[in-house]
Amino acid sequence: MEVNGKTTFKEEFVTAGGILLEEVDPETMQSLFHPNLYFAGEVLNSDGITGGFNFQAAWSTGFLAGKSTYQHIHE
């Protein structure tokens, strides 16, 4: 495979595929099918143009998953 560099049109994607968003509670990031299992970041099926949005999605879902896990443990 020959690599000639990256494009200038922001066509790069970090990942594609993953856990369907419809299978996750958006308020807690907990699996709707497996209690006490939380998802965040690139493991989710959320594709978009790079440039900060993917980082924000990873940070936000990570925060929610961590907060929800902490709350669940300390109930």
QUIJO-V765755 format. One record per residue. N is the residue number from 1. RES is the residue in three letters. PHI is phi in radians with two decimals (999 if undefined). OMEGA is omega in whole degrees, -180 to 180 (NA if undefined). D_LAST is the distance of its C-alpha to the last C-alpha in Angstrom with 1 decimal. Layout:
<<N RES PHI OMEGA D_LAST> <N RES PHI OMEGA D_LAST>>
//
This chain:
<<1 MET 999 178 52.3> <2 GLU -1.75 178 53.7> <3 VAL -1.92 -178 51.5> <4 ASN -1.94 -179 53.3> <5 GLY 1.84 -179 50.6> <6 LYS -1.78 -179 48.1> <7 THR -1.43 178 49.0> <8 THR -1.80 -175 49.2> <9 PHE -1.86 179 47.7> <10 LYS 0.92 179 44.0> <11 GLU -1.65 -178 44.0> <12 GLU -1.36 175 41.7> <13 PHE -2.22 -178 38.4> <14 VAL -1.37 178 35.9> <15 THR -2.51 173 34.6> <16 ALA -2.48 -178 35.1> <17 GLY 1.58 180 33.1> <18 GLY 2.19 -179 29.6> <19 ILE -1.17 180 26.6> <20 LEU -1.11 -180 27.6> <21 LEU -1.08 179 25.8> <22 GLU -1.19 -179 25.9> <23 GLU -1.73 -176 23.6> <24 VAL -2.26 175 20.8> <25 ASP -1.25 -175 18.5> <26 PRO -1.18 180 19.9> <27 GLU -1.50 -177 17.0> <28 THR -2.19 -175 14.5> <29 MET 1.20 179 17.2> <30 GLN -1.48 175 15.6> <31 SER -1.05 177 18.4> <32 LEU -1.40 -177 19.2> <33 PHE -1.92 -177 20.7> <34 HIS -2.32 -179 18.4> <35 PRO -0.96 178 14.7> <36 ASN 1.20 175 12.7> <37 LEU -1.99 -175 16.0> <38 TYR -2.04 -179 16.4> <39 PHE -2.14 178 19.9> <40 ALA -2.75 171 21.5> <41 GLY 1.13 -171 25.0> <42 GLU -1.24 177 28.1> <43 VAL -1.31 179 26.6> <44 LEU -1.51 179 26.4> <45 ASN -1.44 -180 29.6> <46 SER -2.39 -178 30.4> <47 ASP -1.76 177 33.9> <48 GLY -2.95 179 35.7> <49 ILE -1.22 180 38.3> <50 THR -1.23 179 37.5> <51 GLY 2.30 178 37.8> <52 GLY 2.02 -178 34.4> <53 PHE -1.15 179 32.7> <54 ASN -1.19 176 31.4> <55 PHE -1.13 -180 30.1> <56 GLN -1.08 178 28.3> <57 ALA -1.09 179 26.8> <58 ALA -1.13 -179 25.6> <59 TRP -1.16 -177 24.1> <60 SER -1.19 179 22.4> <61 THR -1.20 176 20.9> <62 GLY -1.13 177 19.9> <63 PHE -1.08 -180 18.2> <64 LEU -1.08 -180 16.3> <65 ALA -1.11 179 15.4> <66 GLY -1.14 179 14.3> <67 LYS -1.10 -179 12.2> <68 SER -1.16 178 10.5> <69 THR -1.12 179 10.1> <70 TYR -1.04 -180 8.7> <71 GLN -1.09 180 6.1> <72 HIS -1.12 -179 5.4> <73 ILE -1.15 -175 5.8> <74 HIS -1.73 177 3.8> <75 GLU -1.35 NA 0.0>>
//
